[in-house]
Amino acid sequence: MLSNYLPMVEQRSETGPYMKESDFDMAVAKQIADLVKRYGIKFDRKTVVPADDDLADRVYQAGLELVLALGIYNQSTERRIIFSRQEVEAAVATAPAAVTLGTGRDQVVMRHLAVEGRAPAVVSSGPTGTPCSERTYPLLLQSCAQEPLVDCLGGGSVATCQGVPVVPGSPSEVAAARRDGAVAREVVRRVGRPGMHINDVATPITCLGKISGVDAEAGLRTSDAFLVAQIPELKTSYDQLSRAAYQRSIGIHCVDLMTPLIGGLSGGAEGTAVAVVAAHILGVICYSASYHIMGHMSLRWSHNTDRIGLWVFAGAGQALSRNTPVVTTAPLYTRAGLGTQQVLWEVAASAMVSMVCGLHPGGVGATGGSQTDHTSGLEARFSAEVAHACRGLSRERANEYALAFLQHYEDQAAHPDPGKPFAEIYSLEHLEPAPVWQEAYDVVRQSIIGMGIDLDKGWREVRHG
Amino acid sequence: MASLSEALQADLAGALQEGDAERAEQLTRDLLDGGVEPLVLIKQVVVPTLTVVGQRFQDFEIYLPELMLAGEAARRATSVIEEAAKKSGVETTLAGTVVLGTVEGDVHDIGKNIVGALLTAHGFRVIDIGRDVKPSRFLTAADESGCDIVAISALMTTTLPAAQRTLRLFAEQGGASRYCLIVGGGAVTKEWSQQAGAAGYAPEAAAAVALCKLLMEGRRPK
């Protein structure tokens, strides 16, 4: 049993079996297809939240077998890193079941959640893969941090620094990382929550850029986190592993970001759920992750709020909740843009399914992260309200609600309402939602309350017991 | 009643759809041995079948593994057909040659791979130079291959400067007039592509194939 697997991971990166990456891709596709068949994993469009413990356990076993069969591919060395069952099971068993995020009065403890459990979720917010303009970024970040039900603040990607495009691996990337860290730190101070957990500086894409964001006074500190990514499917690199090594050495949280692609190498819903489970296991052993981000998305439209995306949250979430101690968040990638009712129905469906299936609600990536400045605090508030209201909800009821919520948006998937960016749906002076956005929120909120979900009681219980 | 040739052509279409490369290659040989013209196989079987496969992928009826297998089967069949065409002195039927890569700093390549698979399926010769590719590598690959099109992919907004740098190098070295430079990927927009001086932009993989076909029409008289 090891407490730090990185030396072993690096050693096996150098000596593991060589494989051409294209061959590894096909091996992943074939292995997943075989496992889905062997374990009898089936997606049912009418049951986006299955209430089948045995199915959840089979999804987990398939994911575990995938890890044991193929390991993870290191793109830097073109070799597979292989693990034994004993190593994997020991790593998973000793993974953290609770992590303390942030400091002081703003500190929160994010715990492993049970299926249909009543333990409160920790709510993340922020751009979530959504690009941001340099001018608006501090404001939209502040709109998130000031929301009382938001517990953590995620960083966004800003393509310029002082008006000049940021070039990866260059001085501008370092400057942008320093800027991102300082902006986030200043924002949490400004809203009176100086100890709030900040999750990542997202502009830099190299190891050097990322770690430039560390600054105890004017940047990220050890109570915060950086993301370390797995490249779809089941791949890492020395650049990613180096981040994990640095983070481990200074004690800052390492967050395992995965983006299995629905319709990609893992195939459809079933295979993607298996890949998601495998990625969690690999994030435990390769990155010693404090917590995970279950960021699967559709290869077609980069969203995860359709039936397949929800089923993957439900299937993989239950699999991990029932078979591991890991702590996982579920970022929501929507089709619609901000300021629309459609995006709120998408948020409601995902937040509810996540909560019921053992996942903390992550940030909202409106428009699947394709449009600039489609982030605000209001959808984060809504996500929190729905998640807190759905504590203890049965999977059967959650499925009924999810199907009802889907009625409000799935037909528009091909041509979603594009919505409007932050500057058009928030007052930039007062940082309050503009009437059009507030009205959309009020309408959807009342509809959901009318369906029997008490959106006020849930968060009040969480806050006040 | 369908002739033996028609039945074999239907079998070949089935093998291509199923991504059975070995069967596709053998059926292609059988058809050529039976006297079917190489051009007929390309025009009546390979291209229409793979067009259907591409559409099914676009519609999410099949997924990436099936597309990749079909692309590989088409590549194997096309290779046999080209070989036969050369032997019989028939002009090559290649739709065009495309150098394809993801720009420096961008390690995402699934989108690029899909474009490559679809282009191959449509009869293009694809020279995939990988991901995180320096501008000079794009230029060298284009010059060495004498390609028609250079397809540049960028997923991350922070890698757009690298895409711009690649286009600039081609412009400085005269490559922009020798090759059609096209751009795509999640970070790229039509407006950006126009400002950056690209000859074309495609928002997704199927559009990239259509764009390449269109650009090749313009290069035919050359």
Interface residues (C-beta under 8 A of the other chain):
Chain A: D25 M26 A29 K30 A33 Q75 P131 S157 A159 P165 V166 V167 P168 G169 E173 T203 P204 I205 T206 I231 P232 S237 L261 G263 G264 L265 G267 G268 S298 L299 R300 S302 S370
Chain B: Q58 F60 Y63 L64 P65 M68 E104 G105 V107 H108 I110 N113 I114 M156 T157 T158 T159 L160 P161 A162 Q164 G186
